[in-house]
Amino acid sequence: MDIETNLKKVRAELPSNVRLVAVSKFHPNEAIEEAYATGQRIFGESKVQEMNQKQNILPKDIEWHFIGHLQTNKVKYIAPYVSLIHSVDSMKLLSEINKQALKCDRVIPCLLQIHIAQEETKFGFSFDECTEMLEKGEWNALKNISIQGLMGMASNTDNKQQIRKEFRLLHSYYQVIKNNFFNNNIFRELSIGMSHDYSIAIEEGATLVRVGSKIFGERTY
Ligand SMILES: *Cc1c(COP(=O)(O)O)cnc(C)c1O
């Protein structure tokens, strides 16, 4: 199956309020161009250097979403153009994004990544760490970042009930955090769901799904 067919299939399953992030990490520019030709404009990458190389060459109206673990010393390389950073997992990182955004005279949209999976290896705040950071309130002074929602990754399992439970938990955190700290229309994104679980994510309230292999095929690392 080709990229266009795959994209059509995935898009057909998305309600109108859910946006598709085509996760193009480890795939060449040609694959992105193919998806672009079908109208896809949002692409997700997880490595700074790779995203920079692609952004340099590919059309300027692509919205680049950063979805991988982001080191503070690399923020400066993506700050001039990144559309949304899904993976903010510390106050330190948020401060650095603010600092670099200010230098570029931009406001950078961000999501807070929450750890919901059973695996220890995945990044993100716990719910308690996240609310603690928000309660401290320092983030309120950062004028060049805009916190627009939460992101999470479910456990890597075939157990659909487990995945649903984790997404549902994140959705409940999202409601609590929205009510307690934001209560505005800017905080509105829930980035959940990948190739094997985006259908469940949609049922559990996703507004952004991050789909890679289902569109581009398996990655060769
Ligand atoms: C790679 C990646 C995806 C896409 O994974 P697929 O299983 O290929 O759809 C989604 N989200 C994050 C954070 C990723 O790193």
The ligand as a MOL file (V3000), in Angstrom:
LIG
                    3D

  0  0  0     0  0            999 V3000
M  V30 BEGIN CTAB
M  V30 COUNTS 15 15 0 0 0
M  V30 BEGIN ATOM
M  V30 1 C 7.2240 7.3950 16.9090 0
M  V30 2 C 6.1640 8.0500 17.7000 0
M  V30 3 C 4.8200 7.9980 17.2840 0
M  V30 4 C 4.3360 7.2210 16.0740 0
M  V30 5 O 4.4220 5.8670 16.2880 0
M  V30 6 P 3.7390 4.7910 15.2760 0
M  V30 7 O 3.5440 3.5960 16.0980 0
M  V30 8 O 4.7000 4.6020 14.1680 0
M  V30 9 O 2.4550 5.3950 14.8160 0
M  V30 10 C 3.8810 8.6820 18.0460 0
M  V30 11 N 4.2350 9.3810 19.1460 0
M  V30 12 C 5.5050 9.4450 19.5820 0
M  V30 13 C 5.8100 10.2290 20.7950 0
M  V30 14 C 6.5110 8.7870 18.8710 0
M  V30 15 O 7.7730 8.8610 19.3080 0
M  V30 END ATOM
M  V30 BEGIN BOND
M  V30 1 1 1 2
M  V30 2 1 2 3
M  V30 3 2 2 14
M  V30 4 1 3 4
M  V30 5 2 3 10
M  V30 6 1 4 5
M  V30 7 1 5 6
M  V30 8 2 6 7
M  V30 9 1 6 8
M  V30 10 1 6 9
M  V30 11 1 10 11
M  V30 12 2 11 12
M  V30 13 1 12 13
M  V30 14 1 12 14
M  V30 15 1 14 15
M  V30 END BOND
M  V30 END CTAB
M  END
